[in-house]
Structure formats: C-alpha cells, structure tokens
Amino acid sequence: MEKAIEVNGLSYSYQGGDKKALDGVSFSVDRGSYTCIIGHNGSGKSTLAKVLIGLLGGFKGEVKLLGEPLNRRTIVSLRRRVGIVFQNPDNQFVGSTVGDDIAFGLENLAMPQSEMAKTVHEFALATGMEKELEVEPSSLSGGQKQRVALAGVLAMSPDIMILDEATSMLDPKGKGEIDSLIHKIKKSKPELTILSITHDLEEASHADQVIVLNEGKVLLSGEPSAVFEYEEELREAHLEVPFLYRFIRALKQEGIEVPPSLNSLESLEEYLCR
C-alpha cells in the first residue's frame, strides 16, 4: 500500500521551551485511508498538524508527504496537494461571499473563469451550500462556515485533507452534520486521504486507523477495535473508550460474541435484535 504520510523520529520544541512538543513520533498513513490522531489537550496534536502543512520548520526527524520529503525546497508544491480545515473557520475566510471564498484558491491557480464557476458550484453543491453562494460568510452558522471551509479545500482537489479539530467548536447538531458530510465526501472520493486530528473518540471509532498521542509521543496505534482494547492506558492519557466499545466488551464478558465488523450502535442494535 502506498503511503500518503510517513513520519519517522519527528521531534519539535517551541523556541524557548525545554519540553518537547513532539518527541520521536513515528507513524504512516496509507493513501486513500481515513486516519484519526487523538489525544488530550497538550498531547502534541496541533503541533503535528502545523508541521505537516509546513507552518513549523526546524523539526528533527523525517516527514514525507506523497513520497516527497517535506523541506524548504518541496514545501510550496506540497502545499498545493495538502488542504487543511482549521478549528475556527473564521480564520480561513478571505472572500466577501461564500462563492468568492470557495474560488479563492482556484484564482491563485489561475483557473479560467468558466471552469472556476463550474468548480465552485460543484463543491458548493457537494457541501450543501449552493443556495448561499452570494451570502457573506460572517452571517452563517458555525456548521455552515465549516461546510464553506471544506468546499474551499475540496475545490483545490488535494491528495490529503487534514482536519484540525474541525468540529470542536460546533454544537452537537453542527458536529453531526459535518461528520456525516466528511464520510459522504470520503465515500465519493475514495482516493482522498483524510487525517483528522481530534479529541473525539466517537469520531475515531469510524476511522481506518487510530493514532493516540500522549505527551508528544505515540502511545498506541492501529485499527479502532485494537486501540480501544487498551482501556487503562487510554484512561491514563485522559481519554475514555467510546460507549460502543465498552458495551461490546461487556457483552463479551457475558458470553455474547460480537462480529468485529459492527462499528456503530445502529448495526449492533440490529444484530442483537435478530
């Protein structure tokens, strides 16, 4: 399997700080996969995101994106292939309308107007924002703003999309809408690699791979079902195993075997009712 992201021995310290924000971090992400990096506040998640998109230089170790080493020579070309959606969408808005904002990156690529208009409409439609193209972004709800941010990133056709706590500022309804949209996008674009940096273990339960950071180091990594077996280790890292996995463990203790393919409460409920 080709790798979209390869990180080997990555360490980073902020200027003037004695403690390493990242300390010997190593992991890889398959192309076309959906990977969640989870950890409590201060675990190194956001620092890792900033390194991966080239906002923080001066790190030790090796970072490869799409087979290319991340360095001063390659950073400009790689940024065009890696998109990021930040925690606060207001930090990403540059256009006076939703349509202008989605088009901003395309204008930088000097895309012809006719093609640009078609692309903007395509991704506004894909994210459910086609009726708000003439609306000022500041008047939108939090969930709508994140939809616009996603549309702007997707319009650039990135190979990798990084979500940096993209739903943490939303209410439960908005969070659910964005999570559903991201899974819809992944289904329609199976070649897109998604790296979600989050503290939401419920979201992580639907990923292909989970990487747990704690105090700047990789604590655990693997498929969700394997990672969530380490309940004690996760608790020590101030993380709680999702209810689904705790429920499945309780069923197994009662002698009820559950197929590993069941990764939602809905599918588990259907299985138990048969």
Beta strands, then each sheet from edge to edge (+ up, - down):
strand 1: 3-12
strand 2: 22-30
strand 3: 34-38
strand 4: 60-65
strand 5: 68-69
strand 6: 82-85
strand 7: 160-164
strand 8: 193-198
strand 9: 209-214
strand 10: 217-222
sheet 1: 2+ 1- 4+ 5-
sheet 2: 6+ 7+ 8+ 3+ 9+ 10-
end
